Amino acid sequence: MNKKTLRDVCLKGKKVIMRVDFNVPIKEGVIKDDTRIKGALPSIKYVLDNGGSLILMSHLGRPDEKGITPDTTLKIVADDLAKKLGKPVVFVPDCAEADAQVAAMKPGDIVMLENTRYHKEEQAKAKQKDGESDEDFKARKAALKEQQKVLAKKLASYGDIYCNDAFGTAHRAHASTAVITKYIDTAVAGFLMEKEIQYLGSAVENPVRPFVAILGGAKVSDKLAVVKNLLNKVDTLIIGGGMAYTFLKALGHSVGNSLCELDQVDYAKEMIAKAKELGVKLLLPVDTVVADKFDPEANTKIVTEVPDGWMGLDIGPETIKLYSDAIKSAKTVVWNGPMGCFEMEKFSKGTFGICEAVAEVKGNGGISIIGGGDSVAAVNKSGLADKMSHISTGGGASLEFLEGKVLPGVAALNDLRKVFIAGNWKMNKTAAETKALCEELKASLAQFDGKCEIAVCPTFTSLATAVEVLKGSNVKVGAQNIHWADNGAFTGEISGAMLKEVGVEYVIIGHSERRQYFGETDETVNKRIKAALKYGLKPIVCIGETLEERESGVTNKVLDKQIKGAFADLTADDMATITIAYEPVWAIGTGKTATPDVAQATHAFIRSVLIDLFGAAGNRVVVQYGGSMKPGNSAELIAKEDIDGGLIGGAALKAADFTELIKNGIGA
């Protein structure tokens, strides 16, 4: 996860304003399910244990629709939290009027603000009124958005640090979930948010295979984008619930009175064809439990074709077996949506049968993720919740995550790692040509100041020129090599002291061409890294496999060896200034490029090795892609979770190309 968490900031003496999801069911003043409150406790306790004070905010229910009621006040939750923590929780009856209470806080204190949705500015939702002109409606919406900014700014004023631990609302750009980050410098994820993103992110972007996704629920239209996105990710896609009948209709089956969206039949046909094209197994019901009416006491039977006058309300026993066999063979399973109307006992066997199959995945060493909503209710009702790897707290948020959407509440948080794009000019450009190119770059790249890190690495003879021209700009200068000795009889080499005196900031070490033509080894790379660190230079360390190694299936073995060799005897603190450039040697100068998914998978492996070696510090290391990144593919590559920029060759030699590559890559 490329977002900062509570672990990445100093909390001592700081006020942390934390968005939690305390939208719990309350009836007649009694909390019926405190799962979400318990889920936030690790983040809450971490802040208090590390010297911080805490201001909590949440929504509860829909007061915008029902008005303020006893079941929408967070006072009940504040009292419950105080009991759980064994210490007072100061409750503030208006989230926008907490100045006095916050000012009086000392380390270890907790304040809970009243329901943020008591203020319409929180959501800034507006519906056009009868008789209201389009112009007046737009003006009213714009005014509400301005009021939302005022509320967000007020909430931000309470804290030094903002923490979002409410994944369930991360898909909403509300004042307390996203807009607030515009008015506070430090915005981090809580531990529940981190867990959600890690599980769902790894499943979607880098799953352990076979990867099986199970989609159920009522309508295809609710999951159009999910189906399309997952078909590009999974090995098997299982369809159940009401949405299955639209797919069955598309294949020419009779569906009787079952829920079927006729306007989505063509879409279902398209997805069936796409699955076949991609080689994805698309499993649909082979038998169905049908009823003569939607009623717990309805007459039922099991059929392969739904007759007229009957409706399908659950998958049948043969389908349960078919689906279960596919699920049990999986190493990663994501499930969103029940298989039928499980709330009625007669139509619950399918959903609970799938629960049992998914429960076995974790026991077999796999990962099972329940993606929110009714699926969670079904798993809890089955009594198998503890057999699942992860149960998501966010129904709508998890669904949008599976669609591939950017969640505003997540995107707004501070990135753990910066985007860093460096140009390796190799043996190109004289000093005069360097001066001209650097002057162009200084002008064209100024627009990216503060948005990403940029460096250029000319030849040794042009370094002084580049440093002079780029002085005071947002473009840093790096060298292409460094020797491990301070001085001596090393003809043609250059030392760290010499580079430092010239004024460079970065240095490329272990490039594939140095390994191929000049005998560079993991041992000499290690010595050069240590020399760079000694003089305060920031190493860009290159690793990568050849085409033969890639085709032999030993890529990970090669990279593991290179990483461990390069960083031998280094500490987690040493890694703070180091960048890794993954160079698939087979893609450099050949016109070949690893697909974004292949590049991401390799970057994820590199990061896993770094985390094994250096713990949390390994997750902070910037890992660039160095395999022929161009303006046309930089956006797709840098969008990947573990790709933090690029080490650019040919495209760095022209100002227009380099500028366009960066612009596309960071979405500027």
ZAFITOR-5266 format. One record per residue (C-alpha): residue number from 1; residue in three letters; z, y, x. Coordinates in steps of 0.1 Angstrom, whole numbers, plus 2048, in hexadecimal, padded with zeros to 3 digits. Layout:
<nodes>
 num residuo   w   v   u
 NUM     ALA   Z   Y   X
...
</nodes>
This chain:
<nodes>
 num residuo   w   v   u
   1     MET 800 800 800
   2     ASN 7F5 820 810
   3     LYS 810 836 800
   4     LYS 831 841 80E
   5     THR 850 832 7FF
   6     LEU 875 83C 800
   7     ARG 877 829 821
   8     ASP 85F 842 831
   9     VAL 874 862 82B
  10     CYS 896 86E 836
  11     LEU 8AD 870 818
  12     LYS 8CD 87C 827
  13     GLY 8D8 89D 816
  14     LYS 8B8 89D 801
  15     LYS 8B5 8A0 7DB
  16     VAL 89C 886 7CE
  17     ILE 88D 88B 7AC
  18     MET 882 869 7A1
  19     ARG 86B 860 784
  20     VAL 877 83F 775
  21     ASP 86B 82B 757
  22     PHE 889 829 741
  23     ASN 874 825 722
  24     VAL 88A 809 715
  25     PRO 88D 7FC 6F1
  26     ILE 8AB 80C 6E0
  27     LYS 8B6 804 6BC
  28     GLU 8D4 814 6AB
  29     GLY 8E1 821 6CC
  30     VAL 8DF 7FF 6DF
  31     ILE 8C8 7F7 6FB
  32     LYS 8B6 7D7 6F2
  33     ASP 8A6 7CF 714
  34     ASP 8B2 7DF 735
  35     THR 898 7CF 74B
  36     ARG 888 7F1 755
  37     ILE 8AA 800 75D
  38     LYS 8B3 7E3 774
  39     GLY 890 7E5 784
  40     ALA 897 809 790
  41     LEU 8B9 801 79F
  42     PRO 8AD 7F8 7C2
  43     SER 89C 81A 7C6
  44     ILE 8BA 82D 7B7
  45     LYS 8D3 81B 7CD
  46     TYR 8BE 820 7EC
  47     VAL 8BE 846 7E7
  48     LEU 8E3 847 7E2
  49     ASP 8EB 82F 7FF
  50     ASN 8D6 845 817
  51     GLY 8E7 866 810
  52     GLY 8D2 874 7F5
  53     SER 8D9 881 7D2
  54     LEU 8C4 877 7B4
  55     ILE 8B5 888 796
  56     LEU 8A6 86F 77E
  57     MET 88B 876 764
  58     SER 879 860 74B
  59     HIS 869 85F 729
  60     LEU 876 84B 70C
  61     GLY 863 841 6ED
  62     ARG 84A 859 6DC
  63     PRO 85E 878 6D2
  64     ASP 83C 88A 6CF
  65     GLU 834 874 6B1
  66     LYS 856 86C 6A2
  67     GLY 86A 88B 6AC
  68     ILE 88B 88A 6BE
  69     THR 8A0 86D 6B2
  70     PRO 8C0 85B 6BE
  71     ASP 8A9 840 6CD
  72     THR 895 858 6E2
  73     THR 8B2 869 6F5
  74     LEU 8B9 85D 719
  75     LYS 8DE 864 715
  76     ILE 8E2 83F 70B
  77     VAL 8D0 834 72B
  78     ALA 8E4 84C 741
  79     ASP 904 83C 734
  80     ASP 8F7 819 73A
  81     LEU 8EB 822 75D
  82     ALA 90E 831 765
  83     LYS 91E 80F 75C
  84     LYS 905 7FC 772
  85     LEU 90B 812 790
  86     GLY 930 816 78B
  87     LYS 92E 83C 78F
  88     PRO 928 85B 779
  89     VAL 905 865 76E
  90     VAL 903 88A 764
  91     PHE 8ED 88D 745
  92     VAL 8D8 8AD 73F
  93     PRO 8CD 8B2 71B
  94     ASP 8AD 8C5 725
  95     CYS 898 8BA 742
  96     ALA 88C 8DE 749
  97     GLU 8B0 8ED 749
  98     ALA 8C2 8DA 765
  99     ASP 8C6 8F6 77F
 100     ALA 8EC 8F7 77E
 101     GLN 8F1 8D2 77F
 102     VAL 8D8 8CD 79B
 103     ALA 8E7 8EA 7B0
 104     ALA 909 8DA 7AE
 105     MET 8FE 8B8 7BA
 106     LYS 90C 8A8 7DA
 107     PRO 8FF 889 7ED
 108     GLY 904 86A 7D7
 109     ASP 903 87D 7B6
 110     ILE 8EC 874 799
 111     VAL 8DD 88A 77E
 112     MET 8C8 87C 762
 113     LEU 8B1 894 74F
 114     GLU 8AA 890 72A
 115     ASN 889 881 71D
 116     THR 86C 893 72E
 117     ARG 857 88E 70F
 118     TYR 86E 8A5 6FB
 119     HIS 857 8BF 70C
 120     LYS 833 8BD 6FF
 121     GLU 828 8CB 721
 122     GLU 832 8A9 731
 123     GLN 813 898 723
 124     ALA 7FF 8B7 71A
 125     LYS 7ED 8A4 6FF
 126     ALA 7DA 8B7 6E5
 127     LYS 7C6 8AD 6C6
 128     GLN 7AE 8C4 6B5
 129     LYS 7BC 8D1 695
 130     ASP 7A9 8D2 674
 131     GLY 795 8F2 673
 132     GLU 79C 8FA 697
 133     SER 77D 906 6AA
 134     ASP 772 8F4 6CA
 135     GLU 778 914 6DD
 136     ASP 79C 919 6D0
 137     PHE 7A3 8F4 6D7
 138     LYS 798 8F7 6FB
 139     ALA 7AD 916 6FF
 140     ARG 7CB 905 6F1
 141     LYS 7C7 8E7 707
 142     ALA 7C3 8FD 726
 143     ALA 7E3 910 71C
 144     LEU 7F5 8EF 719
 145     LYS 7E9 8E4 73B
 146     GLU 7F7 904 74A
 147     GLN 818 8FE 739
 148     GLN 818 8DB 747
 149     LYS 815 8EA 76A
 150     VAL 833 900 763
 151     LEU 848 8E2 758
 152     ALA 83D 8CE 776
 153     LYS 846 8EA 78E
 154     LYS 868 8ED 77D
 155     LEU 86F 8C8 782
 156     ALA 863 8C9 7A6
 157     SER 87C 8E6 7AD
 158     TYR 899 8CE 7A8
 159     GLY 890 8B7 7C5
 160     ASP 888 8B7 7EA
 161     ILE 876 896 7E6
 162     TYR 863 887 7C8
 163     CYS 864 862 7C2
 164     ASN 84F 850 7A8
 165     ASP 85D 82E 79F
 166     ALA 84D 82C 77C
 167     PHE 82E 817 780
 168     GLY 82C 813 75A
 169     THR 822 838 757
 170     ALA 80E 83B 777
 171     HIS 7EE 83B 763
 172     ARG 7F7 85B 753
 173     ALA 7F3 87E 763
 174     HIS 812 88C 754
 175     ALA 828 8A8 761
 176     SER 843 890 76E
 177     THR 82B 875 77B
 178     ALA 80F 888 78D
 179     VAL 80E 8AE 788
 180     ILE 831 8B2 797
 181     THR 823 8A7 7B9
 182     LYS 80F 8C7 7BC
 183     TYR 830 8DA 7BF
 184     ILE 843 8C4 7D7
 185     ASP 839 8BB 7FA
 186     THR 848 898 7FC
 187     ALA 83E 87F 7E1
 188     VAL 845 85A 7E7
 189     ALA 845 839 7D4
 190     GLY 865 827 7CA
 191     PHE 86A 802 7D0
 192     LEU 85F 7F7 7AD
 193     MET 83F 80B 7B0
 194     GLU 839 7FD 7D3
 195     LYS 83E 7D9 7C6
 196     GLU 825 7DE 7AA
 197     ILE 80A 7ED 7C0
 198     GLN 80E 7D3 7DB
 199     TYR 80C 7B5 7C3
 200     LEU 7F0 7C3 7AD
 201     GLY 7DE 7D2 7CB
 202     SER 7DE 7B3 7E0
 203     ALA 7D3 79E 7C2
 204     VAL 7B5 7B4 7BB
 205     GLU 7AB 7BE 7DE
 206     ASN 7B5 7A2 7F4
 207     PRO 7BE 783 7E0
 208     VAL 7C7 761 7EE
 209     ARG 7AD 74A 7DF
 210     PRO 7A5 73A 7C8
 211     PHE 7AB 759 7B3
 212     VAL 7AE 754 78D
 213     ALA 7B1 770 773
 214     ILE 7BC 769 74F
 215     LEU 7B3 783 735
 216     GLY 7BF 781 711
 217     GLY 7C9 798 6F5
 218     ALA 7B7 7A4 6D7
 219     LYS 798 7B7 6E0
 220     VAL 77C 7B6 6FA
 221     SER 779 7DC 6F7
 222     ASP 79D 7E0 705
 223     LYS 793 7CE 725
 224     LEU 76E 7D7 72B
 225     ALA 773 7E6 74D
 226     VAL 78D 7CB 757
 227     VAL 774 7AF 750
 228     LYS 759 7C0 764
 229     ASN 76F 7C8 781
 230     LEU 77F 7A6 784
 231     LEU 75E 794 783
 232     ASN 758 7A3 7A5
 233     LYS 779 797 7B2
 234     VAL 783 775 7A3
 235     ASP 778 751 7A8
 236     THR 780 748 783
 237     LEU 784 75F 765
 238     ILE 796 750 746
 239     ILE 791 761 725
 240     GLY 7A9 75A 707
 241     GLY 7B8 76C 6E9
 242     GLY 7A4 77F 6D0
 243     MET 78B 78C 6EA
 244     ALA 77F 768 6F0
 245     TYR 76D 767 6CE
 246     THR 756 783 6D8
 247     PHE 74B 76F 6F7
 248     LEU 748 74F 6E2
 249     LYS 732 763 6C9
 250     ALA 71C 76E 6E6
 251     LEU 716 749 6EF
 252     GLY 70C 741 6CB
 253     HIS 72C 731 6BF
 254     SER 739 736 69C
 255     VAL 759 74A 69B
 256     GLY 760 74C 675
 257     ASN 778 768 66C
 258     SER 786 76A 690
 259     LEU 78A 78C 6A0
 260     CYS 767 794 6AE
 261     GLU 759 7B5 6B9
 262     LEU 734 7B3 6B0
 263     ASP 72D 7D3 6C3
 264     GLN 73A 7C2 6E3
 265     VAL 725 7A2 6E1
 266     ASP 70A 7B0 6F7
 267     TYR 724 7BA 711
 268     ALA 732 797 70F
 269     LYS 710 788 716
 270     GLU 70C 7A0 733
 271     MET 72D 794 742
 272     ILE 725 770 73D
 273     ALA 704 775 750
 274     LYS 716 789 76B
 275     ALA 72F 76D 770
 276     LYS 713 754 774
 277     GLU 701 76B 78D
 278     LEU 721 770 7A2
 279     GLY 72B 74B 7A1
 280     VAL 74B 752 78E
 281     LYS 758 737 776
 282     LEU 75C 748 754
 283     LEU 772 732 73E
 284     LEU 772 735 718
 285     PRO 784 721 6FE
 286     VAL 775 6FE 6F6
 287     ASP 78C 6F9 6D8
 288     THR 79F 711 6C2
 289     VAL 7BE 710 6AB
 290     VAL 7B1 720 68B
 291     ALA 7C3 72C 66B
 292     ASP 7B8 734 648
 293     LYS 7CB 755 649
 294     PHE 7DF 76B 661
 295     ASP 801 75E 657
 296     PRO 81D 749 667
 297     GLU 819 730 64B
 298     ALA 7F3 72E 64B
 299     ASN 7E1 70C 64B
 300     THR 7D4 703 66D
 301     LYS 7BD 6EB 67F
 302     ILE 7AD 6E6 6A1
 303     VAL 788 6EB 6A3
 304     THR 76C 6F0 6BC
 305     GLU 759 707 6A5
 306     VAL 76B 720 68F
 307     PRO 760 71A 66A
 308     ASP 759 735 651
 309     GLY 779 742 640
 310     TRP 78F 738 65E
 311     MET 79B 74C 67C
 312     GLY 7A3 743 69F
 313     LEU 7C7 74C 6A8
 314     ASP 7CE 737 6C8
 315     ILE 7BC 721 6E2
 316     GLY 7BC 6FC 6DB
 317     PRO 7CB 6DF 6F0
 318     GLU 7AB 6D7 703
 319     THR 7A8 6FC 70D
 320     ILE 7CC 6FD 718
 321     LYS 7C4 6DF 72F
 322     LEU 7A4 6EF 73C
 323     TYR 7B4 710 743
 324     SER 7D4 701 752
 325     ASP 7C0 6EC 76A
 326     ALA 7AE 70B 777
 327     ILE 7CE 71F 779
 328     LYS 7E2 703 78C
 329     SER 7C7 702 7A7
 330     ALA 7C9 727 7AE
 331     LYS 7DC 739 7CA
 332     THR 7DB 75B 7B8
 333     VAL 7DD 760 792
 334     VAL 7DD 780 77E
 335     TRP 7E4 77E 759
 336     ASN 7E0 799 73F
 337     GLY 7E0 791 71A
 338     PRO 7EC 773 705
 339     MET 7D6 756 6FA
 340     GLY 7DE 75A 6D6
 341     CYS 7F6 768 6BC
 342     PHE 814 759 6CF
 343     GLU 82D 76D 6B9
 344     MET 826 753 69E
 345     GLU 833 730 6A8
 346     LYS 814 71E 69B
 347     PHE 7FE 732 6B2
 348     SER 814 734 6D2
 349     LYS 80B 713 6E3
 350     GLY 7ED 721 6F6
 351     THR 800 73F 704
 352     PHE 81E 72B 70E
 353     GLY 808 70F 71C
 354     ILE 7F8 729 733
 355     CYS 81B 736 73C
 356     GLU 824 713 748
 357     ALA 805 710 75D
 358     VAL 809 733 76C
 359     ALA 82E 72B 774
 360     GLU 822 70E 78A
 361     VAL 80D 725 7A0
 362     LYS 82B 735 7B1
 363     GLY 83B 713 7B7
 364     ASN 81B 708 7C8
 365     GLY 81C 724 7E1
 366     GLY 805 73C 7CD
 367     ILE 80A 75E 7BE
 368     SER 80C 764 798
 369     ILE 80B 787 78A
 370     ILE 811 78F 765
 371     GLY 7FF 7AF 75D
 372     GLY 815 7C0 743
 373     GLY 815 7C3 71E
 374     ASP 816 7A5 707
 375     SER 812 78D 724
 376     VAL 834 798 731
 377     ALA 843 793 70E
 378     ALA 834 770 70D
 379     VAL 841 767 72F
 380     ASN 864 773 727
 381     LYS 864 760 706
 382     SER 859 741 718
 383     GLY 877 742 72E
 384     LEU 861 73F 74D
 385     ALA 863 762 75A
 386     ASP 876 758 779
 387     LYS 859 740 782
 388     MET 841 75E 786
 389     SER 83B 770 7A7
 390     HIS 839 792 796
 391     ILE 83B 79F 773
 392     SER 82D 7C2 770
 393     THR 840 7DE 75E
 394     GLY 821 7F1 755
 395     GLY 80A 7E4 739
 396     GLY 7F1 801 738
 397     ALA 7F5 809 75D
 398     SER 7F0 7E5 768
 399     LEU 7D1 7E2 752
 400     GLU 7C2 802 760
 401     PHE 7CA 7F5 783
 402     LEU 7B7 7D5 77C
 403     GLU 79A 7EA 770
 404     GLY 798 7FA 792
 405     LYS 7A3 81C 786
 406     VAL 7B7 835 79C
 407     LEU 7D9 83A 78D
 408     PRO 7E2 85F 78D
 409     GLY 807 858 793
 410     VAL 7FF 843 7B2
 411     ALA 7E3 859 7C0
 412     ALA 7FA 877 7BF
 413     LEU 813 868 7D8
 414     ASN 812 86F 7FD
 415     ASP 7FC 858 811
 416     LEU 80D 842 82A
 417     ARG 7F0 844 842
 418     LYS 7D7 861 847
 419     VAL 7B2 85D 846
 420     PHE 7A6 860 86A
 421     ILE 781 862 873
 422     ALA 777 863 898
 423     GLY 755 867 8A7
 424     ASN 74E 852 8C6
 425     TRP 730 863 8D7
 426     LYS 72D 848 8F1
 427     MET 716 851 90E
 428     ASN 705 86E 8FB
 429     LYS 704 894 8FD
 430     THR 704 8AA 91C
 431     ALA 71E 8C5 91F
 432     ALA 705 8DE 910
 433     GLU 6FD 8C7 8F3
 434     THR 722 8C1 8EE
 435     LYS 728 8E6 8EB
 436     ALA 70D 8EA 8D1
 437     LEU 718 8CC 8BC
 438     CYS 73D 8D6 8BE
 439     GLU 735 8F9 8B2
 440     GLU 723 8EA 894
 441     LEU 73F 8D2 88D
 442     LYS 75A 8ED 88F
 443     ALA 748 8FF 873
 444     SER 73E 8E2 85D
 445     LEU 75F 8CE 860
 446     ALA 776 8EB 859
 447     GLN 774 8E3 834
 448     PHE 788 8C3 83A
 449     ASP 7A5 8D4 84A
 450     GLY 7C5 8C3 83E
 451     LYS 7B1 8A8 82B
 452     CYS 7AD 890 848
 453     GLU 7B0 88C 86D
 454     ILE 78F 891 881
 455     ALA 788 88B 8A6
 456     VAL 769 88A 8BC
 457     CYS 767 876 8DD
 458     PRO 74D 883 8F5
 459     THR 745 878 918
 460     PHE 75D 881 934
 461     THR 747 89C 942
 462     SER 747 8AE 920
 463     LEU 76C 8AB 917
 464     ALA 775 8CD 924
 465     THR 758 8DD 911
 466     ALA 762 8CC 8F1
 467     VAL 787 8D6 8F4
 468     GLU 77D 8FA 8FA
 469     VAL 765 8FD 8DD
 470     LEU 77C 8EA 8C4
 471     LYS 79C 8FC 8CE
 472     GLY 7AE 908 8AF
 473     SER 799 8F3 897
 474     ASN 7A1 8D5 883
 475     VAL 78C 8BF 899
 476     LYS 79F 8AD 8B5
 477     VAL 790 8A0 8D6
 478     GLY 793 87D 8E4
 479     ALA 787 86B 904
 480     GLN 774 84A 905
 481     ASN 78A 838 91E
 482     ILE 7A9 83B 934
 483     HIS 7B5 829 954
 484     TRP 7D8 81B 956
 485     ALA 7DF 829 978
 486     ASP 7EA 84D 97D
 487     ASN 7D3 850 99C
 488     GLY 7C4 83B 9B7
 489     ALA 7A4 82A 9C4
 490     PHE 794 824 9A2
 491     THR 771 833 9A6
 492     GLY 762 83E 985
 493     GLU 784 83D 971
 494     ILE 799 859 962
 495     SER 7BF 85A 95E
 496     GLY 7D6 865 942
 497     ALA 7E1 883 956
 498     MET 7BE 88F 95A
 499     LEU 7B6 88B 935
 500     LYS 7D7 89C 92B
 501     GLU 7CE 8BA 941
 502     VAL 7AC 8BD 931
 503     GLY 7BD 8BF 90F
 504     VAL 7B1 8A0 8FD
 505     GLU 7C7 891 8E2
 506     TYR 7B8 86E 8DC
 507     VAL 7A9 853 8F2
 508     ILE 794 835 8E8
 509     ILE 7A0 815 8F9
 510     GLY 790 7F2 8F9
 511     HIS 76F 7FA 8E8
 512     SER 759 7DC 8E4
 513     GLU 740 7EA 8FD
 514     ARG 75B 7ED 917
 515     ARG 765 7C9 910
 516     GLN 740 7BD 911
 517     TYR 733 7D1 92F
 518     PHE 751 7DA 944
 519     GLY 768 7BD 942
 520     GLU 783 7CC 92C
 521     THR 79E 7B3 921
 522     ASP 7BC 7B3 90A
 523     GLU 7D1 7B6 929
 524     THR 7C0 7D5 936
 525     VAL 7BF 7E4 913
 526     ASN 7E5 7E0 912
 527     LYS 7E8 7F2 934
 528     ARG 7D2 80E 929
 529     ILE 7E5 813 908
 530     LYS 806 816 91C
 531     ALA 7F6 830 933
 532     ALA 7E9 844 915
 533     LEU 80C 844 905
 534     LYS 81C 84E 926
 535     TYR 808 86F 925
 536     GLY 80C 875 900
 537     LEU 7E8 86C 8F8
 538     LYS 7E0 85A 8D7
 539     PRO 7CE 839 8DC
 540     ILE 7B1 82D 8C5
 541     VAL 7B2 808 8CD
 542     CYS 793 7F4 8C5
 543     ILE 793 7CF 8BA
 544     GLY 779 7BA 8AB
 545     GLU 766 799 8AA
 546     THR 742 78F 8B4
 547     LEU 729 781 89C
 548     GLU 72E 75E 8AB
 549     GLU 754 761 8A5
 550     ARG 74F 76D 881
 551     GLU 737 751 879
 552     SER 74E 738 889
 553     GLY 76A 742 872
 554     VAL 782 74E 88D
 555     THR 782 773 886
 556     ASN 7A7 774 87D
 557     LYS 7B0 75F 89B
 558     VAL 79D 777 8B3
 559     LEU 7AC 796 8A3
 560     ASP 7CF 788 8A4
 561     LYS 7CC 781 8C9
 562     GLN 7BD 7A3 8D1
 563     ILE 7D9 7B5 8BD
 564     LYS 7F5 7A1 8CE
 565     GLY 7E6 7A6 8F0
 566     ALA 7DF 7CB 8EC
 567     PHE 801 7D4 8DF
 568     ALA 816 7BD 8F4
 569     ASP 838 7CC 8FD
 570     LEU 832 7EA 8E6
 571     THR 84C 7F6 8CD
 572     ALA 84A 801 8A9
 573     ASP 84F 825 8B5
 574     ASP 832 821 8CD
 575     MET 81B 818 8AF
 576     ALA 821 839 89E
 577     THR 805 84A 8B2
 578     ILE 7ED 82D 8B5
 579     THR 7CD 828 8A1
 580     ILE 7BB 807 89E
 581     ALA 795 806 89A
 582     TYR 789 7E5 88D
 583     GLU 765 7E0 89B
 584     PRO 752 7C2 88E
 585     VAL 73D 7C0 8AE
 586     TRP 721 7B0 89A
 587     ALA 71E 7D0 885
 588     ILE 71C 7E9 8A1
 589     GLY 6FA 7F7 8A6
 590     THR 6EA 7DA 894
 591     GLY 6E6 7EB 872
 592     LYS 6FD 7D0 863
 593     THR 71D 7DB 852
 594     ALA 73A 7C6 844
 595     THR 73B 7CA 81F
 596     PRO 759 7E0 813
 597     ASP 76B 7C0 806
 598     VAL 765 7AD 827
 599     ALA 771 7CC 83B
 600     GLN 78F 7D0 825
 601     ALA 799 7AB 828
 602     THR 798 7AE 84E
 603     HIS 7AB 7CF 84E
 604     ALA 7C5 7BF 838
 605     PHE 7C9 7A2 851
 606     ILE 7CC 7BB 86E
 607     ARG 7E7 7CD 85B
 608     SER 7FA 7AD 853
 609     VAL 7FB 7A5 878
 610     LEU 808 7C8 880
 611     ILE 823 7C5 866
 612     ASP 82D 7A3 874
 613     LEU 830 7B3 897
 614     PHE 83E 7D5 88F
 615     GLY 84C 7D4 86B
 616     ALA 848 7F2 855
 617     ALA 83A 806 873
 618     GLY 81C 7EE 873
 619     ASN 813 7F9 850
 620     ARG 811 81D 85C
 621     VAL 7F7 817 877
 622     VAL 7D6 827 86F
 623     VAL 7BB 80C 870
 624     GLN 797 81A 871
 625     TYR 777 807 86B
 626     GLY 75F 808 888
 627     GLY 741 7F4 87C
 628     SER 724 80C 875
 629     MET 734 823 85C
 630     LYS 71A 83C 84E
 631     PRO 719 857 834
 632     GLY 70C 83E 81B
 633     ASN 728 825 81E
 634     SER 747 83A 829
 635     ALA 754 83F 806
 636     GLU 754 81A 7FD
 637     LEU 764 810 81E
 638     ILE 77F 82B 820
 639     ALA 788 826 7FB
 640     LYS 796 804 805
 641     GLU 7BC 800 807
 642     ASP 7BE 7F8 82C
 643     ILE 7A1 80B 83A
 644     ASP 7AE 82D 846
 645     GLY 78E 83C 854
 646     GLY 774 834 86D
 647     LEU 76A 834 892
 648     ILE 747 841 88F
 649     GLY 72A 83C 8A8
 650     GLY 707 847 8A0
 651     ALA 710 85B 881
 652     ALA 727 871 896
 653     LEU 70B 87F 8AC
 654     LYS 6FD 896 891
 655     ALA 713 8B0 880
 656     ALA 702 8AC 85E
 657     ASP 707 886 85E
 658     PHE 72B 887 86B
 659     THR 734 8A2 851
 660     GLU 724 88F 834
 661     LEU 735 86F 83F
 662     ILE 757 87F 83F
 663     LYS 750 891 81E
 664     ASN 746 871 80D
 665     GLY 762 85D 81D
 666     ILE 77E 873 811
 667     GLY 76E 87D 7F0
 668     ALA 76F 8A2 7F9
</nodes>
